[in-house]
Amino acid sequence: MNQTLRSFLIAFLFSIPFLAEAQEQQGKILLMNGSIVENALWEEKDGMIYIYDKKTNLFGKEKTRAIELNKSEIYSLSNGSREQIMYYQDTMLGDYYTPEEMRMYLAGAGDARKNYKARHISAIGFALCGAAGFLVGDGLLILIVPPITYAAIQYVGKIKIREKYMSDPNFKFNDLYAEGFEPPARSRKMIRGALSGFLGSASGVILYLIKNQ
């Protein structure tokens, strides 16, 4: 009996490192902002989710960075064919969507972050603000007012969701998908509008100064 107990204890002690290692899992993480982290190594500890990011520096030394996330920041953790959904509907916290509805919403948000570039907003903003800077000429306001105005204009109007932005054409005409797509796309439009407008205004003023030297 003692020999059996001793053998069991030895086997248990040797298994501890393997048990600890098994707590770390690798797979796909879907965040609540719609972003997907592929081939992520994560661990659940102290009520938090830790994502480990391994990178090699210029000297060939591998460094691991731990990113701490609250469970409320994660929709699901996938390991192979098994998915653990962290999100749950809670109207008291403002989470009115069911898990499946939220999945569709996040699909829209993820596609907007990944595929909506708003290059036309940048091109138009640069041209318009550049023309304004060149025509008005010297002055601090011309560097500030046109870019801010152009960025503010991007807040109004409807976001056009083209098929090339969609990861799945079946998302077309889906209201939840469109609702998720809109906030990241709108934010990108405004940021691109402000940056391109400022660069355009600065370029216009520089051309004006060169012309009138």
VOVOTI-231617 format. One record per residue (C-alpha): x, y, z; residue number from 1. Coordinates in nm, 4 decimals, decimal comma. Example, Ala and Ser with C-alpha at 12.3 -4.5 7.8 and 13.67 -1.06 7.14 Angstrom:
REM VOVOTI-231617
<pt X="1,2300" Y="-0,4500" Z="0,7800" n="1"/>
<pt X="1,3670" Y="-0,1060" Z="0,7140" n="2"/>
END
This chain:
REM VOVOTI-231617
<pt X="0,0000" Y="0,0000" Z="0,0000" n="1"/>
<pt X="0,2805" Y="0,2409" Z="0,0918" n="2"/>
<pt X="0,4673" Y="0,1533" Z="-0,2272" n="3"/>
<pt X="0,1545" Y="0,2242" Z="-0,4332" n="4"/>
<pt X="0,1039" Y="0,5605" Z="-0,2599" n="5"/>
<pt X="0,4705" Y="0,6503" Z="-0,3106" n="6"/>
<pt X="0,4504" Y="0,5679" Z="-0,6815" n="7"/>
<pt X="0,1375" Y="0,7800" Z="-0,7149" n="8"/>
<pt X="0,3027" Y="1,0799" Z="-0,5447" n="9"/>
<pt X="0,6110" Y="1,0553" Z="-0,7676" n="10"/>
<pt X="0,3945" Y="1,0406" Z="-1,0800" n="11"/>
<pt X="0,1921" Y="1,3394" Z="-0,9583" n="12"/>
<pt X="0,5016" Y="1,5495" Z="-0,8866" n="13"/>
<pt X="0,6470" Y="1,4788" Z="-1,2305" n="14"/>
<pt X="0,3158" Y="1,5698" Z="-1,3909" n="15"/>
<pt X="0,2983" Y="1,9181" Z="-1,2324" n="16"/>
<pt X="0,5136" Y="2,0913" Z="-1,4989" n="17"/>
<pt X="0,3037" Y="1,9352" Z="-1,7717" n="18"/>
<pt X="-0,0177" Y="2,0449" Z="-1,6015" n="19"/>
<pt X="0,1124" Y="2,3995" Z="-1,5728" n="20"/>
<pt X="0,2164" Y="2,3978" Z="-1,9358" n="21"/>
<pt X="-0,1252" Y="2,2699" Z="-2,0412" n="22"/>
<pt X="-0,2817" Y="2,5875" Z="-1,9021" n="23"/>
<pt X="-0,1233" Y="2,7765" Z="-2,1905" n="24"/>
<pt X="-0,3226" Y="2,7331" Z="-2,5089" n="25"/>
<pt X="-0,2674" Y="2,8386" Z="-2,8664" n="26"/>
<pt X="-0,5237" Y="2,9361" Z="-3,1233" n="27"/>
<pt X="-0,7366" Y="3,2274" Z="-3,2387" n="28"/>
<pt X="-0,8651" Y="3,5136" Z="-3,0240" n="29"/>
<pt X="-1,1572" Y="3,7308" Z="-3,1339" n="30"/>
<pt X="-1,1486" Y="4,0636" Z="-2,9525" n="31"/>
<pt X="-1,4493" Y="4,2808" Z="-2,8763" n="32"/>
<pt X="-1,3279" Y="4,5466" Z="-3,1198" n="33"/>
<pt X="-1,3571" Y="4,2994" Z="-3,4078" n="34"/>
<pt X="-0,9845" Y="4,2307" Z="-3,4392" n="35"/>
<pt X="-0,8629" Y="3,8708" Z="-3,4678" n="36"/>
<pt X="-0,5331" Y="3,7532" Z="-3,3204" n="37"/>
<pt X="-0,4190" Y="3,4423" Z="-3,5073" n="38"/>
<pt X="-0,1891" Y="3,1724" Z="-3,3643" n="39"/>
<pt X="-0,1935" Y="3,3405" Z="-3,0252" n="40"/>
<pt X="-0,0541" Y="3,1802" Z="-2,7129" n="41"/>
<pt X="-0,2705" Y="3,2623" Z="-2,4142" n="42"/>
<pt X="-0,3237" Y="3,1709" Z="-2,0532" n="43"/>
<pt X="-0,6105" Y="3,2319" Z="-1,8130" n="44"/>
<pt X="-0,4812" Y="3,3410" Z="-1,4740" n="45"/>
<pt X="-0,6266" Y="3,5337" Z="-1,1789" n="46"/>
<pt X="-0,9460" Y="3,6084" Z="-1,3701" n="47"/>
<pt X="-0,7534" Y="3,7690" Z="-1,6582" n="48"/>
<pt X="-0,6432" Y="3,6512" Z="-2,0011" n="49"/>
<pt X="-0,2726" Y="3,6868" Z="-2,0779" n="50"/>
<pt X="-0,1652" Y="3,6841" Z="-2,4425" n="51"/>
<pt X="0,2025" Y="3,6056" Z="-2,4936" n="52"/>
<pt X="0,3764" Y="3,7710" Z="-2,7853" n="53"/>
<pt X="0,7143" Y="3,6184" Z="-2,8685" n="54"/>
<pt X="0,9528" Y="3,8235" Z="-3,0803" n="55"/>
<pt X="1,3192" Y="3,8016" Z="-3,1736" n="56"/>
<pt X="1,5255" Y="4,1187" Z="-3,1435" n="57"/>
<pt X="1,8133" Y="4,2324" Z="-3,3661" n="58"/>
<pt X="2,0606" Y="4,0241" Z="-3,1656" n="59"/>
<pt X="1,8626" Y="3,7027" Z="-3,2160" n="60"/>
<pt X="1,7405" Y="3,6907" Z="-2,8571" n="61"/>
<pt X="1,3805" Y="3,5851" Z="-2,8084" n="62"/>
<pt X="1,1718" Y="3,8045" Z="-2,5817" n="63"/>
<pt X="0,8190" Y="3,7355" Z="-2,4585" n="64"/>
<pt X="0,5749" Y="4,0158" Z="-2,3910" n="65"/>
<pt X="0,2602" Y="3,9488" Z="-2,1894" n="66"/>
<pt X="-0,0521" Y="4,1460" Z="-2,2831" n="67"/>
<pt X="-0,3113" Y="4,1515" Z="-2,0066" n="68"/>
<pt X="-0,6765" Y="4,1619" Z="-2,1090" n="69"/>
<pt X="-0,9970" Y="4,1591" Z="-1,9123" n="70"/>
<pt X="-1,2397" Y="3,8853" Z="-2,0149" n="71"/>
<pt X="-1,4888" Y="4,1562" Z="-2,1141" n="72"/>
<pt X="-1,2442" Y="4,2617" Z="-2,3897" n="73"/>
<pt X="-1,2596" Y="3,9169" Z="-2,5521" n="74"/>
<pt X="-1,5467" Y="3,7639" Z="-2,7471" n="75"/>
<pt X="-1,4067" Y="3,4131" Z="-2,7812" n="76"/>
<pt X="-1,1005" Y="3,1909" Z="-2,7551" n="77"/>
<pt X="-1,0600" Y="2,9180" Z="-3,0161" n="78"/>
<pt X="-0,8322" Y="2,6171" Z="-2,9898" n="79"/>
<pt X="-0,8681" Y="2,4041" Z="-3,2980" n="80"/>
<pt X="-1,2349" Y="2,3284" Z="-3,3526" n="81"/>
<pt X="-1,3242" Y="2,4195" Z="-2,9935" n="82"/>
<pt X="-1,4436" Y="2,7739" Z="-2,9231" n="83"/>
<pt X="-1,4952" Y="2,9191" Z="-2,5781" n="84"/>
<pt X="-1,7265" Y="3,2217" Z="-2,5968" n="85"/>
<pt X="-1,6435" Y="3,4752" Z="-2,3258" n="86"/>
<pt X="-1,9106" Y="3,7281" Z="-2,4256" n="87"/>
<pt X="-2,2577" Y="3,7010" Z="-2,2797" n="88"/>
<pt X="-2,5677" Y="3,9134" Z="-2,3134" n="89"/>
<pt X="-2,6159" Y="4,1499" Z="-2,0192" n="90"/>
<pt X="-2,8607" Y="4,4352" Z="-2,0736" n="91"/>
<pt X="-2,7613" Y="4,5897" Z="-1,7396" n="92"/>
<pt X="-2,4119" Y="4,6522" Z="-1,8825" n="93"/>
<pt X="-2,5432" Y="4,7656" Z="-2,2200" n="94"/>
<pt X="-2,4700" Y="4,4369" Z="-2,3957" n="95"/>
<pt X="-2,8050" Y="4,3960" Z="-2,5696" n="96"/>
<pt X="-2,6974" Y="4,1565" Z="-2,8441" n="97"/>
<pt X="-2,7072" Y="3,7801" Z="-2,8157" n="98"/>
<pt X="-2,3737" Y="3,6019" Z="-2,8751" n="99"/>
<pt X="-2,4637" Y="3,5257" Z="-3,2378" n="100"/>
<pt X="-2,5812" Y="3,8823" Z="-3,3005" n="101"/>
<pt X="-2,2593" Y="4,0158" Z="-3,1483" n="102"/>
<pt X="-2,0560" Y="3,7829" Z="-3,3706" n="103"/>
<pt X="-2,2148" Y="3,9437" Z="-3,6759" n="104"/>
<pt X="-2,1562" Y="4,2937" Z="-3,5336" n="105"/>
<pt X="-1,7889" Y="4,2122" Z="-3,4741" n="106"/>
<pt X="-1,7563" Y="4,0727" Z="-3,8267" n="107"/>
<pt X="-1,8496" Y="4,4172" Z="-3,9540" n="108"/>
<pt X="-1,6114" Y="4,5924" Z="-3,7159" n="109"/>
<pt X="-1,3271" Y="4,3568" Z="-3,8069" n="110"/>
<pt X="-1,3760" Y="4,4014" Z="-4,1815" n="111"/>
<pt X="-1,3819" Y="4,7792" Z="-4,1415" n="112"/>
<pt X="-1,0549" Y="4,7794" Z="-3,9468" n="113"/>
<pt X="-0,8876" Y="4,5464" Z="-4,1934" n="114"/>
<pt X="-1,0263" Y="4,6486" Z="-4,5320" n="115"/>
<pt X="-1,1622" Y="5,0042" Z="-4,5180" n="116"/>
<pt X="-0,8652" Y="5,2244" Z="-4,6152" n="117"/>
<pt X="-1,0464" Y="5,5519" Z="-4,6960" n="118"/>
<pt X="-0,7809" Y="5,6429" Z="-4,9542" n="119"/>
<pt X="-1,0292" Y="5,8593" Z="-5,1448" n="120"/>
<pt X="-1,0792" Y="6,0651" Z="-4,8295" n="121"/>
<pt X="-0,7049" Y="6,1254" Z="-4,8084" n="122"/>
<pt X="-0,6729" Y="6,2205" Z="-5,1751" n="123"/>
<pt X="-0,9648" Y="6,4644" Z="-5,1690" n="124"/>
<pt X="-0,8581" Y="6,6164" Z="-4,8366" n="125"/>
<pt X="-0,5035" Y="6,6732" Z="-4,9556" n="126"/>
<pt X="-0,6218" Y="6,8361" Z="-5,2784" n="127"/>
<pt X="-0,8870" Y="7,0614" Z="-5,1211" n="128"/>
<pt X="-0,6821" Y="7,1776" Z="-4,8242" n="129"/>
<pt X="-0,3747" Y="7,2132" Z="-5,0428" n="130"/>
<pt X="-0,5642" Y="7,4414" Z="-5,2783" n="131"/>
<pt X="-0,6933" Y="7,6444" Z="-4,9822" n="132"/>
<pt X="-0,3438" Y="7,6795" Z="-4,8393" n="133"/>
<pt X="-0,2027" Y="7,7904" Z="-5,1735" n="134"/>
<pt X="-0,4789" Y="8,0447" Z="-5,2429" n="135"/>
<pt X="-0,4889" Y="8,2002" Z="-4,8965" n="136"/>
<pt X="-0,1164" Y="8,1860" Z="-4,8415" n="137"/>
<pt X="0,0617" Y="8,2629" Z="-4,5183" n="138"/>
<pt X="-0,1181" Y="8,2297" Z="-4,1837" n="139"/>
<pt X="-0,1598" Y="7,9908" Z="-3,8963" n="140"/>
<pt X="-0,5361" Y="7,9558" Z="-3,9358" n="141"/>
<pt X="-0,5050" Y="7,8183" Z="-4,2872" n="142"/>
<pt X="-0,3023" Y="7,5297" Z="-4,1430" n="143"/>
<pt X="-0,5704" Y="7,4493" Z="-3,8851" n="144"/>
<pt X="-0,9184" Y="7,5467" Z="-4,0029" n="145"/>
<pt X="-0,9415" Y="7,3560" Z="-4,3369" n="146"/>
<pt X="-0,8153" Y="7,0214" Z="-4,1966" n="147"/>
<pt X="-1,0447" Y="7,0404" Z="-3,8929" n="148"/>
<pt X="-1,3399" Y="7,1388" Z="-4,1096" n="149"/>
<pt X="-1,2732" Y="6,8606" Z="-4,3574" n="150"/>
<pt X="-1,2361" Y="6,6031" Z="-4,0777" n="151"/>
<pt X="-1,5637" Y="6,7201" Z="-3,9187" n="152"/>
<pt X="-1,7438" Y="6,6757" Z="-4,2515" n="153"/>
<pt X="-1,6512" Y="6,3053" Z="-4,2430" n="154"/>
<pt X="-1,8740" Y="6,2662" Z="-3,9371" n="155"/>
<pt X="-2,1875" Y="6,3116" Z="-4,1461" n="156"/>
<pt X="-2,3183" Y="6,1026" Z="-4,4309" n="157"/>
<pt X="-2,3576" Y="5,7299" Z="-4,4775" n="158"/>
<pt X="-2,0712" Y="5,4831" Z="-4,4952" n="159"/>
<pt X="-2,0878" Y="5,2886" Z="-4,8203" n="160"/>
<pt X="-2,0008" Y="4,9247" Z="-4,7569" n="161"/>
<pt X="-1,8738" Y="4,7760" Z="-5,0806" n="162"/>
<pt X="-1,8394" Y="4,4042" Z="-5,1423" n="163"/>
<pt X="-1,4614" Y="4,4323" Z="-5,1607" n="164"/>
<pt X="-1,4608" Y="4,5280" Z="-4,7911" n="165"/>
<pt X="-1,6540" Y="4,2153" Z="-4,6890" n="166"/>
<pt X="-1,4861" Y="3,8942" Z="-4,5802" n="167"/>
<pt X="-1,8081" Y="3,7141" Z="-4,6768" n="168"/>
<pt X="-2,0475" Y="3,8406" Z="-4,9495" n="169"/>
<pt X="-2,3375" Y="3,6992" Z="-4,7474" n="170"/>
<pt X="-2,2940" Y="3,9913" Z="-4,5070" n="171"/>
<pt X="-2,4458" Y="4,2214" Z="-4,7662" n="172"/>
<pt X="-2,7657" Y="4,3939" Z="-4,6475" n="173"/>
<pt X="-2,7142" Y="4,2617" Z="-4,2927" n="174"/>
<pt X="-2,8041" Y="4,5429" Z="-4,0512" n="175"/>
<pt X="-2,5932" Y="4,4117" Z="-3,7625" n="176"/>
<pt X="-2,2891" Y="4,3793" Z="-3,9868" n="177"/>
<pt X="-2,3406" Y="4,7350" Z="-4,1129" n="178"/>
<pt X="-2,3836" Y="4,8628" Z="-3,7583" n="179"/>
<pt X="-2,0523" Y="4,7080" Z="-3,6570" n="180"/>
<pt X="-1,8778" Y="4,8313" Z="-3,9714" n="181"/>
<pt X="-1,9754" Y="5,1956" Z="-3,9243" n="182"/>
<pt X="-1,7817" Y="5,3109" Z="-3,6101" n="183"/>
<pt X="-1,4295" Y="5,1973" Z="-3,7160" n="184"/>
<pt X="-1,4875" Y="5,3161" Z="-4,0731" n="185"/>
<pt X="-1,6165" Y="5,6530" Z="-3,9527" n="186"/>
<pt X="-1,3199" Y="5,6928" Z="-3,7199" n="187"/>
<pt X="-1,0772" Y="5,6105" Z="-4,0008" n="188"/>
<pt X="-1,2457" Y="5,8628" Z="-4,2319" n="189"/>
<pt X="-1,2087" Y="6,1398" Z="-3,9749" n="190"/>
<pt X="-0,8457" Y="6,0568" Z="-3,8933" n="191"/>
<pt X="-0,7509" Y="6,0319" Z="-4,2605" n="192"/>
<pt X="-0,9376" Y="6,3557" Z="-4,3263" n="193"/>
<pt X="-0,7507" Y="6,5439" Z="-4,0552" n="194"/>
<pt X="-0,4047" Y="6,4093" Z="-4,1482" n="195"/>
<pt X="-0,4407" Y="6,4528" Z="-4,5233" n="196"/>
<pt X="-0,5960" Y="6,7960" Z="-4,4737" n="197"/>
<pt X="-0,3080" Y="6,9130" Z="-4,2578" n="198"/>
<pt X="-0,0484" Y="6,7824" Z="-4,5044" n="199"/>
<pt X="-0,2372" Y="6,9438" Z="-4,7899" n="200"/>
<pt X="-0,2626" Y="7,2804" Z="-4,6147" n="201"/>
<pt X="0,1057" Y="7,2728" Z="-4,5226" n="202"/>
<pt X="0,2033" Y="7,1846" Z="-4,8797" n="203"/>
<pt X="-0,0146" Y="7,4637" Z="-5,0198" n="204"/>
<pt X="0,1357" Y="7,7238" Z="-4,7877" n="205"/>
<pt X="0,4899" Y="7,6088" Z="-4,8738" n="206"/>
<pt X="0,4161" Y="7,6389" Z="-5,2470" n="207"/>
<pt X="0,2681" Y="7,9846" Z="-5,1884" n="208"/>
<pt X="0,5797" Y="8,0988" Z="-5,0031" n="209"/>
<pt X="0,8102" Y="7,9565" Z="-5,2708" n="210"/>
<pt X="0,6096" Y="8,1315" Z="-5,5450" n="211"/>
<pt X="0,6112" Y="8,4662" Z="-5,3685" n="212"/>
<pt X="0,9721" Y="8,4791" Z="-5,2600" n="213"/>
END
